[in-house]
Amino acid sequence: MKNIKTYFPALCLAATLTLGFVSCKEEDPFLNSSVAPVLVDIVGAPFGAPIASTPSVPYDSSKQELTLTSRLLELDKTNILDHTKGIDSIPVANIRIAIAYDLTKTVKKDTLKFNGQTYIFAPEVYKTSGKFGDVTSDANGVVTIKTTYKALGLEGNRIQRKDDIIKVTWTGTHKGLAFTRTSQMSVTKN
């Protein structure tokens, strides 16, 4: 009887630990994701952008026309084990890409001093989203679209200022697999 009293708590502890390890299994968010069928390289982004999570391309706020460009590449891994050849990047032609944008902009709050009193005007939050358009990649896998700040609704008191960010999504399908790449347009001058 004494042996049962000694082993029973140890058995309960072992069962609890075993069930605890099994029931606390956590899913890895990267294992269930699909590999993108193409690499969307954002032209104009700093080095390392193809592997960066969200590449950012600087745009001057005084420019009249904005050009967004990306290259679509398919990775041929046939020679991955041959160090003299390695992985080859092949341009992917004739892929239709939908390019969309999302902008949230806060126009700074203003203050006015009049007769010894200070009046504070609340900041204006401007949100807009839309589609730049659909473009098909050329023979070199290049996708280019042009726009203006005015087309984005940014004029007058909503003009672009330094550090404003416009989020851009590049969406398409290749070999039956859908893909989306995000990037940013960042304003560099006042």
Disulfide bonds with the S-S distance in Angstrom:
none
